[in-house]
Amino acid sequence: MITINHVNKSFSQKKGKSYTALDHVSLTIKKGEFVSIVGPSGCGKSTLLNLIAGFEQVSSGTITVNGQKVTAPGADRIVVFQEHGLFPWLTVLDNVAFGLKQKGLSKKERYALASEQIKAVHLSKFIDRYPHELSGGMKQRVAIARALVMDPEILLMDEPFAALDEQTRFILLKDLEEIWLKTGKTILFITHNIREAVMLSDRVVVMATQPGRVKKEFAVQAARPHQSSDPLIHALENKIMEALTDELEKVVREELGHAYSLKKNAISNSAADHMGVGI
């Protein structure tokens, strides 16, 4: 279980000023739960993930995992980033097995475990390929396999599909849901894409901005596996977009002036399939 209790995070700026990225954020993520966080750019989504990962330290408040305070990165928490970060000189097999070498496993053990995870992400035919020989979607599959092979309790995913085309995103989305259903991992998923969040999650958390804080939470009560044609999915997407509109307006007005209003330009139903893309 991840427990975030009244967390504040500030960053120093020039001339002794500071910027508050997160303001009294409290959130609990249960063991085995899939939770997505959505919100405007700059609302602190990735900052919160980095705090849970142990890459950054809270300014105040606490973050605990299974009752233990987070003070540094740990093997129980693995991050999958937007950039795959594969070693270009290693094959798919060696990239996935790399972390296991640090655990002291034999080559035979490493390759057996890595091969199993490569099969799970449907890349067995490409096991001896190098990253430059793979598509963007394949590279992200390798990154996911590399994380899973370490058998973490928690996967922290920071917009892992953001750089991919829509068709590839959809395929990986279904694959990730299948992996989660099989493994029971706790997953915290950061995304700008509302459809992606609803299709994957048990619960979607909407972040407010300036400063970042939890605005609202939505339970996804549709049957698993989630289907994009399910009316419950569409209804929930609209509710989340409504909750986000004021926050998006803050960001846009900051950039374009206070006369701008998103509410004058309501999103049509035809745009619903890509709700939240690019926000």
Secondary structure as UniProt FT lines:
FT   STRAND          2..12
FT   HELIX           14..16
FT   STRAND          18..29
FT   TURN            31..32
FT   STRAND          34..38
FT   TURN            41..42
FT   HELIX           45..53
FT   STRAND          60..65
FT   TURN            66..67
FT   STRAND          68..69
FT   TURN            75..76
FT   STRAND          77..80
FT   TURN            88..89
FT   HELIX           92..102
FT   TURN            103..104
FT   HELIX           107..120
FT   TURN            121..122
FT   HELIX           124..126
FT   TURN            127..128
FT   HELIX           131..133
FT   HELIX           136..148
FT   TURN            149..150
FT   STRAND          154..158
FT   TURN            160..163
FT   HELIX           166..183
FT   STRAND          186..190
FT   HELIX           194..200
FT   STRAND          203..208
FT   TURN            209..211
FT   STRAND          212..219
FT   TURN            228..229
FT   HELIX           231..256
FT   TURN            258..259
FT   HELIX           262..264
FT   HELIX           269..274
FT   TURN            275..278
//
